[in-house]
Amino acid sequence: MAFQNKPNSGALFTNKDKKEDKHPDYKGNINVEGKELQIAGWKKVSKNGTTFLSLSVSEKKEHTEKPKQDDLPF
């Protein structure tokens, strides 16, 4: 069963797929006024040494699998 957000709330989970520094440390979904969006977070440190979480919200992307080389019709 998939995690369901309550209206106007969300959740971030540790990004176990992180392979590069530019990939988020956390990712998840957020419900804003009934619309499901993706949310991502990066752990950062400010110039004065304060640790914070930088966030990004975007439209949900549909996951489509790319065909394997052997599956191409030509």
mmJSON file of the N, C-alpha and C atoms, coordinates in Angstrom:
{"data_MODEL":{"atom_site":{
"group_PDB":["ATOM","ATOM","ATOM","ATOM","ATOM","ATOM","ATOM","ATOM","ATOM","ATOM","ATOM","ATOM","ATOM","ATOM","ATOM","ATOM","ATOM","ATOM","ATOM","ATOM","ATOM","ATOM","ATOM","ATOM","ATOM","ATOM","ATOM","ATOM","ATOM","ATOM","ATOM","ATOM","ATOM","ATOM","ATOM","ATOM","ATOM","ATOM","ATOM","ATOM","ATOM","ATOM","ATOM","ATOM","ATOM","ATOM","ATOM","ATOM","ATOM","ATOM","ATOM","ATOM","ATOM","ATOM","ATOM","ATOM","ATOM","ATOM","ATOM","ATOM","ATOM","ATOM","ATOM","ATOM","ATOM","ATOM","ATOM","ATOM","ATOM","ATOM","ATOM","ATOM","ATOM","ATOM","ATOM","ATOM","ATOM","ATOM","ATOM","ATOM","ATOM","ATOM","ATOM","ATOM","ATOM","ATOM","ATOM","ATOM","ATOM","ATOM","ATOM","ATOM","ATOM","ATOM","ATOM","ATOM","ATOM","ATOM","ATOM","ATOM","ATOM","ATOM","ATOM","ATOM","ATOM","ATOM","ATOM","ATOM","ATOM","ATOM","ATOM","ATOM","ATOM","ATOM","ATOM","ATOM","ATOM","ATOM","ATOM","ATOM","ATOM","ATOM","ATOM","ATOM","ATOM","ATOM","ATOM","ATOM","ATOM","ATOM","ATOM","ATOM","ATOM","ATOM","ATOM","ATOM","ATOM","ATOM","ATOM","ATOM","ATOM","ATOM","ATOM","ATOM","ATOM","ATOM","ATOM","ATOM","ATOM","ATOM","ATOM","ATOM","ATOM","ATOM","ATOM","ATOM","ATOM","ATOM","ATOM","ATOM","ATOM","ATOM","ATOM","ATOM","ATOM","ATOM","ATOM","ATOM","ATOM","ATOM","ATOM","ATOM","ATOM","ATOM","ATOM","ATOM","ATOM","ATOM","ATOM","ATOM","ATOM","ATOM","ATOM","ATOM","ATOM","ATOM","ATOM","ATOM","ATOM","ATOM","ATOM","ATOM","ATOM","ATOM","ATOM","ATOM","ATOM","ATOM","ATOM","ATOM","ATOM","ATOM","ATOM","ATOM","ATOM","ATOM","ATOM","ATOM","ATOM","ATOM","ATOM","ATOM","ATOM","ATOM","ATOM","ATOM","ATOM","ATOM","ATOM","ATOM","ATOM","ATOM"],
"id":[1,2,3,4,5,6,7,8,9,10,11,12,13,14,15,16,17,18,19,20,21,22,23,24,25,26,27,28,29,30,31,32,33,34,35,36,37,38,39,40,41,42,43,44,45,46,47,48,49,50,51,52,53,54,55,56,57,58,59,60,61,62,63,64,65,66,67,68,69,70,71,72,73,74,75,76,77,78,79,80,81,82,83,84,85,86,87,88,89,90,91,92,93,94,95,96,97,98,99,100,101,102,103,104,105,106,107,108,109,110,111,112,113,114,115,116,117,118,119,120,121,122,123,124,125,126,127,128,129,130,131,132,133,134,135,136,137,138,139,140,141,142,143,144,145,146,147,148,149,150,151,152,153,154,155,156,157,158,159,160,161,162,163,164,165,166,167,168,169,170,171,172,173,174,175,176,177,178,179,180,181,182,183,184,185,186,187,188,189,190,191,192,193,194,195,196,197,198,199,200,201,202,203,204,205,206,207,208,209,210,211,212,213,214,215,216,217,218,219,220,221,222],
"type_symbol":["N","C","C","N","C","C","N","C","C","N","C","C","N","C","C","N","C","C","N","C","C","N","C","C","N","C","C","N","C","C","N","C","C","N","C","C","N","C","C","N","C","C","N","C","C","N","C","C","N","C","C","N","C","C","N","C","C","N","C","C","N","C","C","N","C","C","N","C","C","N","C","C","N","C","C","N","C","C","N","C","C","N","C","C","N","C","C","N","C","C","N","C","C","N","C","C","N","C","C","N","C","C","N","C","C","N","C","C","N","C","C","N","C","C","N","C","C","N","C","C","N","C","C","N","C","C","N","C","C","N","C","C","N","C","C","N","C","C","N","C","C","N","C","C","N","C","C","N","C","C","N","C","C","N","C","C","N","C","C","N","C","C","N","C","C","N","C","C","N","C","C","N","C","C","N","C","C","N","C","C","N","C","C","N","C","C","N","C","C","N","C","C","N","C","C","N","C","C","N","C","C","N","C","C","N","C","C","N","C","C","N","C","C","N","C","C","N","C","C","N","C","C"],
"label_atom_id":["N","CA","C","N","CA","C","N","CA","C","N","CA","C","N","CA","C","N","CA","C","N","CA","C","N","CA","C","N","CA","C","N","CA","C","N","CA","C","N","CA","C","N","CA","C","N","CA","C","N","CA","C","N","CA","C","N","CA","C","N","CA","C","N","CA","C","N","CA","C","N","CA","C","N","CA","C","N","CA","C","N","CA","C","N","CA","C","N","CA","C","N","CA","C","N","CA","C","N","CA","C","N","CA","C","N","CA","C","N","CA","C","N","CA","C","N","CA","C","N","CA","C","N","CA","C","N","CA","C","N","CA","C","N","CA","C","N","CA","C","N","CA","C","N","CA","C","N","CA","C","N","CA","C","N","CA","C","N","CA","C","N","CA","C","N","CA","C","N","CA","C","N","CA","C","N","CA","C","N","CA","C","N","CA","C","N","CA","C","N","CA","C","N","CA","C","N","CA","C","N","CA","C","N","CA","C","N","CA","C","N","CA","C","N","CA","C","N","CA","C","N","CA","C","N","CA","C","N","CA","C","N","CA","C","N","CA","C","N","CA","C","N","CA","C","N","CA","C","N","CA","C","N","CA","C","N","CA","C"],
"label_alt_id":[null,null,null,null,null,null,null,null,null,null,null,null,null,null,null,null,null,null,null,null,null,null,null,null,null,null,null,null,null,null,null,null,null,null,null,null,null,null,null,null,null,null,null,null,null,null,null,null,null,null,null,null,null,null,null,null,null,null,null,null,null,null,null,null,null,null,null,null,null,null,null,null,null,null,null,null,null,null,null,null,null,null,null,null,null,null,null,null,null,null,null,null,null,null,null,null,null,null,null,null,null,null,null,null,null,null,null,null,null,null,null,null,null,null,null,null,null,null,null,null,null,null,null,null,null,null,null,null,null,null,null,null,null,null,null,null,null,null,null,null,null,null,null,null,null,null,null,null,null,null,null,null,null,null,null,null,null,null,null,null,null,null,null,null,null,null,null,null,null,null,null,null,null,null,null,null,null,null,null,null,null,null,null,null,null,null,null,null,null,null,null,null,null,null,null,null,null,null,null,null,null,null,null,null,null,null,null,null,null,null,null,null,null,null,null,null,null,null,null,null,null,null],
"label_comp_id":["MET","MET","MET","ALA","ALA","ALA","PHE","PHE","PHE","GLN","GLN","GLN","ASN","ASN","ASN","LYS","LYS","LYS","PRO","PRO","PRO","ASN","ASN","ASN","SER","SER","SER","GLY","GLY","GLY","ALA","ALA","ALA","LEU","LEU","LEU","PHE","PHE","PHE","THR","THR","THR","ASN","ASN","ASN","LYS","LYS","LYS","ASP","ASP","ASP","LYS","LYS","LYS","LYS","LYS","LYS","GLU","GLU","GLU","ASP","ASP","ASP","LYS","LYS","LYS","HIS","HIS","HIS","PRO","PRO","PRO","ASP","ASP","ASP","TYR","TYR","TYR","LYS","LYS","LYS","GLY","GLY","GLY","ASN","ASN","ASN","ILE","ILE","ILE","ASN","ASN","ASN","VAL","VAL","VAL","GLU","GLU","GLU","GLY","GLY","GLY","LYS","LYS","LYS","GLU","GLU","GLU","LEU","LEU","LEU","GLN","GLN","GLN","ILE","ILE","ILE","ALA","ALA","ALA","GLY","GLY","GLY","TRP","TRP","TRP","LYS","LYS","LYS","LYS","LYS","LYS","VAL","VAL","VAL","SER","SER","SER","LYS","LYS","LYS","ASN","ASN","ASN","GLY","GLY","GLY","THR","THR","THR","THR","THR","THR","PHE","PHE","PHE","LEU","LEU","LEU","SER","SER","SER","LEU","LEU","LEU","SER","SER","SER","VAL","VAL","VAL","SER","SER","SER","GLU","GLU","GLU","LYS","LYS","LYS","LYS","LYS","LYS","GLU","GLU","GLU","HIS","HIS","HIS","THR","THR","THR","GLU","GLU","GLU","LYS","LYS","LYS","PRO","PRO","PRO","LYS","LYS","LYS","GLN","GLN","GLN","ASP","ASP","ASP","ASP","ASP","ASP","LEU","LEU","LEU","PRO","PRO","PRO","PHE","PHE","PHE"],
"label_asym_id":["A","A","A","A","A","A","A","A","A","A","A","A","A","A","A","A","A","A","A","A","A","A","A","A","A","A","A","A","A","A","A","A","A","A","A","A","A","A","A","A","A","A","A","A","A","A","A","A","A","A","A","A","A","A","A","A","A","A","A","A","A","A","A","A","A","A","A","A","A","A","A","A","A","A","A","A","A","A","A","A","A","A","A","A","A","A","A","A","A","A","A","A","A","A","A","A","A","A","A","A","A","A","A","A","A","A","A","A","A","A","A","A","A","A","A","A","A","A","A","A","A","A","A","A","A","A","A","A","A","A","A","A","A","A","A","A","A","A","A","A","A","A","A","A","A","A","A","A","A","A","A","A","A","A","A","A","A","A","A","A","A","A","A","A","A","A","A","A","A","A","A","A","A","A","A","A","A","A","A","A","A","A","A","A","A","A","A","A","A","A","A","A","A","A","A","A","A","A","A","A","A","A","A","A","A","A","A","A","A","A","A","A","A","A","A","A","A","A","A","A","A","A"],
"label_entity_id":["1","1","1","1","1","1","1","1","1","1","1","1","1","1","1","1","1","1","1","1","1","1","1","1","1","1","1","1","1","1","1","1","1","1","1","1","1","1","1","1","1","1","1","1","1","1","1","1","1","1","1","1","1","1","1","1","1","1","1","1","1","1","1","1","1","1","1","1","1","1","1","1","1","1","1","1","1","1","1","1","1","1","1","1","1","1","1","1","1","1","1","1","1","1","1","1","1","1","1","1","1","1","1","1","1","1","1","1","1","1","1","1","1","1","1","1","1","1","1","1","1","1","1","1","1","1","1","1","1","1","1","1","1","1","1","1","1","1","1","1","1","1","1","1","1","1","1","1","1","1","1","1","1","1","1","1","1","1","1","1","1","1","1","1","1","1","1","1","1","1","1","1","1","1","1","1","1","1","1","1","1","1","1","1","1","1","1","1","1","1","1","1","1","1","1","1","1","1","1","1","1","1","1","1","1","1","1","1","1","1","1","1","1","1","1","1","1","1","1","1","1","1"],
"label_seq_id":[1,1,1,2,2,2,3,3,3,4,4,4,5,5,5,6,6,6,7,7,7,8,8,8,9,9,9,10,10,10,11,11,11,12,12,12,13,13,13,14,14,14,15,15,15,16,16,16,17,17,17,18,18,18,19,19,19,20,20,20,21,21,21,22,22,22,23,23,23,24,24,24,25,25,25,26,26,26,27,27,27,28,28,28,29,29,29,30,30,30,31,31,31,32,32,32,33,33,33,34,34,34,35,35,35,36,36,36,37,37,37,38,38,38,39,39,39,40,40,40,41,41,41,42,42,42,43,43,43,44,44,44,45,45,45,46,46,46,47,47,47,48,48,48,49,49,49,50,50,50,51,51,51,52,52,52,53,53,53,54,54,54,55,55,55,56,56,56,57,57,57,58,58,58,59,59,59,60,60,60,61,61,61,62,62,62,63,63,63,64,64,64,65,65,65,66,66,66,67,67,67,68,68,68,69,69,69,70,70,70,71,71,71,72,72,72,73,73,73,74,74,74],
"pdbx_PDB_ins_code":[null,null,null,null,null,null,null,null,null,null,null,null,null,null,null,null,null,null,null,null,null,null,null,null,null,null,null,null,null,null,null,null,null,null,null,null,null,null,null,null,null,null,null,null,null,null,null,null,null,null,null,null,null,null,null,null,null,null,null,null,null,null,null,null,null,null,null,null,null,null,null,null,null,null,null,null,null,null,null,null,null,null,null,null,null,null,null,null,null,null,null,null,null,null,null,null,null,null,null,null,null,null,null,null,null,null,null,null,null,null,null,null,null,null,null,null,null,null,null,null,null,null,null,null,null,null,null,null,null,null,null,null,null,null,null,null,null,null,null,null,null,null,null,null,null,null,null,null,null,null,null,null,null,null,null,null,null,null,null,null,null,null,null,null,null,null,null,null,null,null,null,null,null,null,null,null,null,null,null,null,null,null,null,null,null,null,null,null,null,null,null,null,null,null,null,null,null,null,null,null,null,null,null,null,null,null,null,null,null,null,null,null,null,null,null,null,null,null,null,null,null,null],
"Cartn_x":[0.848,0.0,0.893,0.599,1.382,1.022,1.993,1.789,0.846,-0.193,-1.149,-0.994,-0.836,-0.741,-2.124,-2.258,-3.473,-3.466,-4.626,-4.654,-3.682,-2.953,-1.999,-0.909,-0.421,0.69,1.537,2.695,3.575,4.548,5.415,6.42,7.666,8.828,10.119,10.733,11.37,12.039,13.477,14.376,15.771,15.839,16.614,16.772,17.829,17.396,18.315,18.917,18.387,18.9,19.931,20.325,21.255,22.604,23.045,24.316,25.271,24.737,25.553,25.182,26.106,25.843,24.62,24.356,23.218,21.875,21.882,20.641,20.203,18.884,18.415,18.742,18.933,19.145,17.836,16.727,15.395,14.466,13.446,12.421,11.101,10.018,8.698,7.62,6.422,5.264,4.628,3.941,3.207,1.865,0.821,-0.511,-0.786,-0.971,-1.261,-2.614,-3.594,-4.956,-5.482,-5.24,-5.75,-4.879,-3.792,-2.898,-1.651,-1.339,-0.151,1.059,2.106,3.34,4.522,5.66,6.892,7.641,8.314,9.13,10.504,11.554,12.915,13.628,14.58,15.309,16.794,17.608,19.066,19.555,20.394,21.006,22.101,22.066,23.058,23.491,24.586,25.096,25.273,24.7,24.803,26.223,26.487,27.812,28.179,27.169,27.462,27.434,27.325,27.414,26.105,24.982,23.681,23.271,22.917,22.443,20.982,20.629,19.245,18.907,17.634,17.146,16.614,17.207,16.769,15.748,14.595,13.507,13.178,12.663,12.179,10.877,9.877,8.587,8.374,7.91,7.688,6.487,6.03,4.945,5.406,4.482,4.817,5.123,6.156,6.537,6.062,5.511,5.116,6.368,6.525,7.682,7.384,8.187,8.06,9.382,9.295,10.505,10.99,12.277,12.874,13.026,12.75,12.917,14.395,14.628,15.979,16.431,17.729,18.273,17.728,17.569,17.08,15.611,14.861,13.428,13.075,14.08,13.802,13.361,12.362,11.807,12.684,13.803,14.651,16.073],
"Cartn_y":[-1.179,0.0,1.242,2.187,3.414,4.376,5.193,6.192,7.276,7.617,8.648,9.86,11.035,12.274,12.8,13.363,14.074,15.396,16.033,17.324,18.327,19.029,20.068,19.553,18.35,17.791,16.92,16.516,15.686,14.934,14.173,13.392,13.267,13.343,13.133,11.859,11.098,9.865,9.926,9.232,9.174,8.65,9.342,8.951,7.856,6.624,5.486,5.323,6.057,5.989,7.065,7.863,8.97,8.443,8.94,8.509,9.676,10.897,12.086,13.156,14.104,15.176,16.006,16.149,16.981,16.297,14.981,14.273,14.621,14.694,15.069,14.018,14.497,13.607,12.953,13.665,13.197,13.434,12.578,12.801,12.228,12.743,12.277,13.007,13.018,13.667,14.623,15.603,16.573,16.833,16.978,17.279,18.751,19.537,20.961,21.239,21.542,21.838,20.758,19.488,18.356,17.899,18.602,18.231,17.56,16.358,15.627,16.128,16.543,17.042,16.266,16.34,15.734,16.781,16.33,17.224,16.575,17.399,16.914,17.822,17.263,18.044,17.718,18.763,18.633,19.179,18.423,18.901,19.888,21.083,22.113,22.804,23.557,24.331,25.764,26.719,28.135,28.655,29.869,30.483,30.612,30.81,30.942,29.596,28.474,27.149,26.511,27.165,26.6,25.548,24.361,23.295,23.549,23.363,23.552,22.586,22.518,21.665,22.551,22.461,23.19,22.324,22.889,22.112,22.542,21.6,21.85,21.089,21.747,21.113,21.149,20.02,19.965,19.078,19.165,18.304,16.854,15.951,14.527,14.075,13.244,12.695,11.261,10.902,9.512,8.7,7.587,6.72,5.777,5.878,4.96,4.228,2.949,2.166,2.294,2.519,2.56,1.13,0.898,-0.469,-0.883,-2.153,-2.679,-2.734,-2.691,-2.706,-3.887,-5.045,-6.246,-6.141,-5.214,-5.107,-4.138,-3.455,-2.497,-3.231,-2.676,-3.379,-3.317,-2.636,-2.535,-2.896],
"Cartn_z":[0.0,0.0,0.0,-0.862,-0.974,0.15,0.519,1.559,1.043,1.786,1.396,2.311,1.707,2.47,2.794,3.973,4.334,3.571,3.389,2.683,3.315,2.452,2.836,3.775,3.478,4.234,3.308,3.782,2.972,3.838,3.191,3.908,3.051,3.703,3.048,3.596,2.718,3.088,2.597,3.267,2.847,1.416,0.573,-0.821,-0.919,-0.96,-1.02,-2.411,-3.414,-4.786,-5.081,-4.08,-4.301,-4.78,-5.96,-6.529,-6.739,-6.815,-7.041,-6.017,-5.777,-4.816,-5.188,-6.491,-6.902,-6.668,-6.45,-6.139,-4.719,-4.482,-3.141,-2.084,-0.846,0.293,0.722,0.491,0.849,-0.324,-0.454,-1.471,-0.983,-1.552,-1.146,-1.9,-1.325,-1.941,-0.952,-1.512,-0.694,-1.369,-0.575,-1.079,-0.792,-1.837,-1.68,-2.321,-1.485,-1.932,-2.869,-2.508,-3.267,-4.417,-4.694,-5.794,-5.242,-5.748,-5.321,-6.095,-5.372,-5.958,-5.397,-6.09,-5.583,-4.775,-3.725,-2.918,-2.729,-2.747,-2.574,-1.585,-0.833,0.157,0.154,0.315,0.382,1.712,2.428,3.67,3.289,3.875,3.58,4.87,4.771,5.903,5.422,6.176,5.813,6.085,5.631,5.826,7.3,8.162,9.594,10.329,9.575,10.177,10.585,10.307,10.658,9.631,10.094,9.213,8.868,7.584,7.165,6.043,5.698,4.631,3.51,2.335,1.154,0.418,0.062,-0.524,-1.944,-2.717,-4.065,-4.242,-4.843,-5.119,-6.627,-7.195,-8.638,-8.958,-10.208,-10.674,-10.6,-10.325,-10.309,-11.723,-11.856,-13.148,-13.225,-14.362,-14.573,-14.854,-14.179,-14.391,-15.548,-16.582,-17.703,-17.864,-18.076,-18.247,-19.675,-19.836,-21.154,-21.656,-22.945,-23.444,-23.411,-23.125,-23.156,-24.601,-24.825,-26.176,-26.979,-26.323,-27.005,-27.394,-26.743,-26.982,-28.118,-28.666,-29.728,-30.994,-31.702,-32.867,-34.111,-34.092,-35.295,-35.016],
"occupancy":[1.0,1.0,1.0,1.0,1.0,1.0,1.0,1.0,1.0,1.0,1.0,1.0,1.0,1.0,1.0,1.0,1.0,1.0,1.0,1.0,1.0,1.0,1.0,1.0,1.0,1.0,1.0,1.0,1.0,1.0,1.0,1.0,1.0,1.0,1.0,1.0,1.0,1.0,1.0,1.0,1.0,1.0,1.0,1.0,1.0,1.0,1.0,1.0,1.0,1.0,1.0,1.0,1.0,1.0,1.0,1.0,1.0,1.0,1.0,1.0,1.0,1.0,1.0,1.0,1.0,1.0,1.0,1.0,1.0,1.0,1.0,1.0,1.0,1.0,1.0,1.0,1.0,1.0,1.0,1.0,1.0,1.0,1.0,1.0,1.0,1.0,1.0,1.0,1.0,1.0,1.0,1.0,1.0,1.0,1.0,1.0,1.0,1.0,1.0,1.0,1.0,1.0,1.0,1.0,1.0,1.0,1.0,1.0,1.0,1.0,1.0,1.0,1.0,1.0,1.0,1.0,1.0,1.0,1.0,1.0,1.0,1.0,1.0,1.0,1.0,1.0,1.0,1.0,1.0,1.0,1.0,1.0,1.0,1.0,1.0,1.0,1.0,1.0,1.0,1.0,1.0,1.0,1.0,1.0,1.0,1.0,1.0,1.0,1.0,1.0,1.0,1.0,1.0,1.0,1.0,1.0,1.0,1.0,1.0,1.0,1.0,1.0,1.0,1.0,1.0,1.0,1.0,1.0,1.0,1.0,1.0,1.0,1.0,1.0,1.0,1.0,1.0,1.0,1.0,1.0,1.0,1.0,1.0,1.0,1.0,1.0,1.0,1.0,1.0,1.0,1.0,1.0,1.0,1.0,1.0,1.0,1.0,1.0,1.0,1.0,1.0,1.0,1.0,1.0,1.0,1.0,1.0,1.0,1.0,1.0,1.0,1.0,1.0,1.0,1.0,1.0,1.0,1.0,1.0,1.0,1.0,1.0],
"B_iso_or_equiv":[0.0,0.0,0.0,0.0,0.0,0.0,0.0,0.0,0.0,0.0,0.0,0.0,0.0,0.0,0.0,0.0,0.0,0.0,0.0,0.0,0.0,0.0,0.0,0.0,0.0,0.0,0.0,0.0,0.0,0.0,0.0,0.0,0.0,0.0,0.0,0.0,0.0,0.0,0.0,0.0,0.0,0.0,0.0,0.0,0.0,0.0,0.0,0.0,0.0,0.0,0.0,0.0,0.0,0.0,0.0,0.0,0.0,0.0,0.0,0.0,0.0,0.0,0.0,0.0,0.0,0.0,0.0,0.0,0.0,0.0,0.0,0.0,0.0,0.0,0.0,0.0,0.0,0.0,0.0,0.0,0.0,0.0,0.0,0.0,0.0,0.0,0.0,0.0,0.0,0.0,0.0,0.0,0.0,0.0,0.0,0.0,0.0,0.0,0.0,0.0,0.0,0.0,0.0,0.0,0.0,0.0,0.0,0.0,0.0,0.0,0.0,0.0,0.0,0.0,0.0,0.0,0.0,0.0,0.0,0.0,0.0,0.0,0.0,0.0,0.0,0.0,0.0,0.0,0.0,0.0,0.0,0.0,0.0,0.0,0.0,0.0,0.0,0.0,0.0,0.0,0.0,0.0,0.0,0.0,0.0,0.0,0.0,0.0,0.0,0.0,0.0,0.0,0.0,0.0,0.0,0.0,0.0,0.0,0.0,0.0,0.0,0.0,0.0,0.0,0.0,0.0,0.0,0.0,0.0,0.0,0.0,0.0,0.0,0.0,0.0,0.0,0.0,0.0,0.0,0.0,0.0,0.0,0.0,0.0,0.0,0.0,0.0,0.0,0.0,0.0,0.0,0.0,0.0,0.0,0.0,0.0,0.0,0.0,0.0,0.0,0.0,0.0,0.0,0.0,0.0,0.0,0.0,0.0,0.0,0.0,0.0,0.0,0.0,0.0,0.0,0.0,0.0,0.0,0.0,0.0,0.0,0.0],
"pdbx_formal_charge":[null,null,null,null,null,null,null,null,null,null,null,null,null,null,null,null,null,null,null,null,null,null,null,null,null,null,null,null,null,null,null,null,null,null,null,null,null,null,null,null,null,null,null,null,null,null,null,null,null,null,null,null,null,null,null,null,null,null,null,null,null,null,null,null,null,null,null,null,null,null,null,null,null,null,null,null,null,null,null,null,null,null,null,null,null,null,null,null,null,null,null,null,null,null,null,null,null,null,null,null,null,null,null,null,null,null,null,null,null,null,null,null,null,null,null,null,null,null,null,null,null,null,null,null,null,null,null,null,null,null,null,null,null,null,null,null,null,null,null,null,null,null,null,null,null,null,null,null,null,null,null,null,null,null,null,null,null,null,null,null,null,null,null,null,null,null,null,null,null,null,null,null,null,null,null,null,null,null,null,null,null,null,null,null,null,null,null,null,null,null,null,null,null,null,null,null,null,null,null,null,null,null,null,null,null,null,null,null,null,null,null,null,null,null,null,null,null,null,null,null,null,null],
"auth_seq_id":[1,1,1,2,2,2,3,3,3,4,4,4,5,5,5,6,6,6,7,7,7,8,8,8,9,9,9,10,10,10,11,11,11,12,12,12,13,13,13,14,14,14,15,15,15,16,16,16,17,17,17,18,18,18,19,19,19,20,20,20,21,21,21,22,22,22,23,23,23,24,24,24,25,25,25,26,26,26,27,27,27,28,28,28,29,29,29,30,30,30,31,31,31,32,32,32,33,33,33,34,34,34,35,35,35,36,36,36,37,37,37,38,38,38,39,39,39,40,40,40,41,41,41,42,42,42,43,43,43,44,44,44,45,45,45,46,46,46,47,47,47,48,48,48,49,49,49,50,50,50,51,51,51,52,52,52,53,53,53,54,54,54,55,55,55,56,56,56,57,57,57,58,58,58,59,59,59,60,60,60,61,61,61,62,62,62,63,63,63,64,64,64,65,65,65,66,66,66,67,67,67,68,68,68,69,69,69,70,70,70,71,71,71,72,72,72,73,73,73,74,74,74],
"auth_comp_id":["MET","MET","MET","ALA","ALA","ALA","PHE","PHE","PHE","GLN","GLN","GLN","ASN","ASN","ASN","LYS","LYS","LYS","PRO","PRO","PRO","ASN","ASN","ASN","SER","SER","SER","GLY","GLY","GLY","ALA","ALA","ALA","LEU","LEU","LEU","PHE","PHE","PHE","THR","THR","THR","ASN","ASN","ASN","LYS","LYS","LYS","ASP","ASP","ASP","LYS","LYS","LYS","LYS","LYS","LYS","GLU","GLU","GLU","ASP","ASP","ASP","LYS","LYS","LYS","HIS","HIS","HIS","PRO","PRO","PRO","ASP","ASP","ASP","TYR","TYR","TYR","LYS","LYS","LYS","GLY","GLY","GLY","ASN","ASN","ASN","ILE","ILE","ILE","ASN","ASN","ASN","VAL","VAL","VAL","GLU","GLU","GLU","GLY","GLY","GLY","LYS","LYS","LYS","GLU","GLU","GLU","LEU","LEU","LEU","GLN","GLN","GLN","ILE","ILE","ILE","ALA","ALA","ALA","GLY","GLY","GLY","TRP","TRP","TRP","LYS","LYS","LYS","LYS","LYS","LYS","VAL","VAL","VAL","SER","SER","SER","LYS","LYS","LYS","ASN","ASN","ASN","GLY","GLY","GLY","THR","THR","THR","THR","THR","THR","PHE","PHE","PHE","LEU","LEU","LEU","SER","SER","SER","LEU","LEU","LEU","SER","SER","SER","VAL","VAL","VAL","SER","SER","SER","GLU","GLU","GLU","LYS","LYS","LYS","LYS","LYS","LYS","GLU","GLU","GLU","HIS","HIS","HIS","THR","THR","THR","GLU","GLU","GLU","LYS","LYS","LYS","PRO","PRO","PRO","LYS","LYS","LYS","GLN","GLN","GLN","ASP","ASP","ASP","ASP","ASP","ASP","LEU","LEU","LEU","PRO","PRO","PRO","PHE","PHE","PHE"],
"auth_asym_id":["A","A","A","A","A","A","A","A","A","A","A","A","A","A","A","A","A","A","A","A","A","A","A","A","A","A","A","A","A","A","A","A","A","A","A","A","A","A","A","A","A","A","A","A","A","A","A","A","A","A","A","A","A","A","A","A","A","A","A","A","A","A","A","A","A","A","A","A","A","A","A","A","A","A","A","A","A","A","A","A","A","A","A","A","A","A","A","A","A","A","A","A","A","A","A","A","A","A","A","A","A","A","A","A","A","A","A","A","A","A","A","A","A","A","A","A","A","A","A","A","A","A","A","A","A","A","A","A","A","A","A","A","A","A","A","A","A","A","A","A","A","A","A","A","A","A","A","A","A","A","A","A","A","A","A","A","A","A","A","A","A","A","A","A","A","A","A","A","A","A","A","A","A","A","A","A","A","A","A","A","A","A","A","A","A","A","A","A","A","A","A","A","A","A","A","A","A","A","A","A","A","A","A","A","A","A","A","A","A","A","A","A","A","A","A","A","A","A","A","A","A","A"],
"auth_atom_id":["N","CA","C","N","CA","C","N","CA","C","N","CA","C","N","CA","C","N","CA","C","N","CA","C","N","CA","C","N","CA","C","N","CA","C","N","CA","C","N","CA","C","N","CA","C","N","CA","C","N","CA","C","N","CA","C","N","CA","C","N","CA","C","N","CA","C","N","CA","C","N","CA","C","N","CA","C","N","CA","C","N","CA","C","N","CA","C","N","CA","C","N","CA","C","N","CA","C","N","CA","C","N","CA","C","N","CA","C","N","CA","C","N","CA","C","N","CA","C","N","CA","C","N","CA","C","N","CA","C","N","CA","C","N","CA","C","N","CA","C","N","CA","C","N","CA","C","N","CA","C","N","CA","C","N","CA","C","N","CA","C","N","CA","C","N","CA","C","N","CA","C","N","CA","C","N","CA","C","N","CA","C","N","CA","C","N","CA","C","N","CA","C","N","CA","C","N","CA","C","N","CA","C","N","CA","C","N","CA","C","N","CA","C","N","CA","C","N","CA","C","N","CA","C","N","CA","C","N","CA","C","N","CA","C","N","CA","C","N","CA","C","N","CA","C","N","CA","C","N","CA","C","N","CA","C","N","CA","C"],
"pdbx_PDB_model_num":[1,1,1,1,1,1,1,1,1,1,1,1,1,1,1,1,1,1,1,1,1,1,1,1,1,1,1,1,1,1,1,1,1,1,1,1,1,1,1,1,1,1,1,1,1,1,1,1,1,1,1,1,1,1,1,1,1,1,1,1,1,1,1,1,1,1,1,1,1,1,1,1,1,1,1,1,1,1,1,1,1,1,1,1,1,1,1,1,1,1,1,1,1,1,1,1,1,1,1,1,1,1,1,1,1,1,1,1,1,1,1,1,1,1,1,1,1,1,1,1,1,1,1,1,1,1,1,1,1,1,1,1,1,1,1,1,1,1,1,1,1,1,1,1,1,1,1,1,1,1,1,1,1,1,1,1,1,1,1,1,1,1,1,1,1,1,1,1,1,1,1,1,1,1,1,1,1,1,1,1,1,1,1,1,1,1,1,1,1,1,1,1,1,1,1,1,1,1,1,1,1,1,1,1,1,1,1,1,1,1,1,1,1,1,1,1,1,1,1,1,1,1]
}}}
